[in-house]
Amino acid sequence: MIEQVFCVLLPLLSGCSPYRQDVPTILALVQNAPRFTGHVVAVTGTARSLHQWRYKDGYRSEIFTLCDTGSCVTVYKTANSPIHDGELLTVRGTFYDRLRIERRIYRNEIEAGAVLPLD
């Protein structure tokens, strides 16, 4: 907690990078994927191919593609958001250029903490 307070008061400290949020475009994110991997980012784009589901135990998830100017990233969230295909959204979460889950490797994926529709 003390470290977070110092980062707010002295934002130029090099040790504060986990507490800063990068705001790249989707194109910049894809072109510089290794630079952003593991960082919290916020990107804006249009939702495509939205799939929402609910497991038998009540656990909900969703996955969709977020696109802007020809570049896209995959977004995964462990809850269902009130969104639909074609909607303009801002997504905030941790970006991974390569994410391995069991035998699958996902590329250019954001594990979303927040999905916010733009009005």
C-alpha positions in Angstrom: 0.0 0.0 0.0 2.8 2.4 0.8 4.4 1.7 -2.5 1.2 2.6 -4.3 1.0 5.9 -2.4 4.5 6.8 -3.5 3.7 5.9 -7.1 0.8 8.4 -7.0 2.9 11.1 -5.4 6.1 10.4 -7.5 4.9 8.9 -10.8 8.3 9.0 -12.5 9.7 6.3 -10.2 10.8 3.3 -12.3 9.4 0.8 -9.8 5.8 2.1 -10.4 5.2 0.5 -13.7 2.8 -2.2 -12.4 0.5 0.6 -11.1 0.4 2.6 -14.4 -2.0 1.8 -17.1 -0.9 1.9 -20.8 -3.4 3.3 -23.3 -2.3 2.1 -26.7 -4.4 1.6 -29.8 -5.2 -1.9 -30.9 -2.8 -1.6 -33.8 0.0 -0.4 -31.5 -0.8 -3.2 -29.1 -0.6 -5.9 -31.8 2.6 -4.4 -33.5 4.4 -4.1 -30.2 3.0 -7.2 -28.4 6.1 -8.2 -26.5 6.4 -4.7 -25.0 2.9 -4.7 -23.6 2.6 -8.4 -22.5 1.7 -8.6 -18.8 0.7 -5.0 -18.6 -2.7 -3.6 -17.8 -4.0 -1.8 -20.9 -7.2 0.0 -21.9 -8.3 -0.2 -25.6 -11.3 0.9 -27.5 -12.9 -0.9 -30.4 -15.9 -2.6 -31.8 -17.0 -6.0 -30.4 -17.3 -8.9 -32.9 -18.1 -12.6 -32.5 -19.4 -12.4 -29.0 -19.9 -15.7 -27.3 -21.3 -15.8 -23.8 -21.9 -19.0 -21.8 -22.8 -20.4 -18.4 -21.4 -23.6 -17.0 -23.5 -26.1 -15.0 -22.2 -24.7 -11.7 -23.3 -21.2 -12.6 -19.9 -19.9 -13.6 -20.2 -17.4 -16.5 -17.7 -16.4 -19.2 -17.5 -14.6 -22.4 -15.1 -14.2 -25.3 -15.1 -11.8 -28.2 -12.9 -10.0 -30.7 -12.3 -6.3 -30.3 -11.3 -4.6 -33.5 -10.3 -1.1 -34.7 -8.8 0.0 -38.0 -8.1 -3.5 -39.2 -6.4 -4.9 -36.1 -8.0 -7.1 -33.5 -7.4 -8.7 -30.1 -9.3 -11.4 -28.4 -11.0 -10.5 -25.1 -11.8 -13.0 -22.4 -13.8 -12.2 -19.3 -15.0 -14.4 -16.4 -18.4 -12.9 -16.3 -21.1 -11.9 -18.8 -21.3 -8.2 -19.7 -24.5 -6.5 -21.0 -22.9 -6.0 -24.5 -23.7 -7.1 -28.1 -21.9 -7.5 -31.4 -21.2 -4.3 -33.2 -21.1 -2.2 -30.0 -18.3 0.3 -29.3 -16.5 -0.7 -26.1 -13.5 0.1 -23.9 -11.8 -2.9 -22.4 -9.4 -2.8 -19.5 -7.3 -5.8 -18.5 -4.0 -7.6 -18.7 -2.6 -8.2 -22.2 -0.7 -11.3 -23.3 1.0 -11.7 -26.6 1.0 -15.5 -26.0 -1.1 -17.2 -23.4 -0.9 -20.9 -22.9 -3.9 -22.6 -21.3 -3.5 -26.4 -21.2 -2.7 -27.4 -24.8 -3.9 -24.3 -26.5 -1.9 -21.1 -27.2 -3.9 -17.9 -27.5 -2.3 -14.9 -29.2 -3.0 -11.2 -28.6 -5.4 -11.7 -25.8 -6.7 -9.4 -23.0 -8.0 -11.0 -19.8 -10.5 -8.3 -19.1 -11.3 -6.9 -15.7 -13.8 -4.3 -17.1 -15.8 -4.1 -20.3 -17.4 -0.6 -20.6 -19.9 0.2 -23.4 -19.4 3.7 -24.9 -22.6 5.7 -25.3 
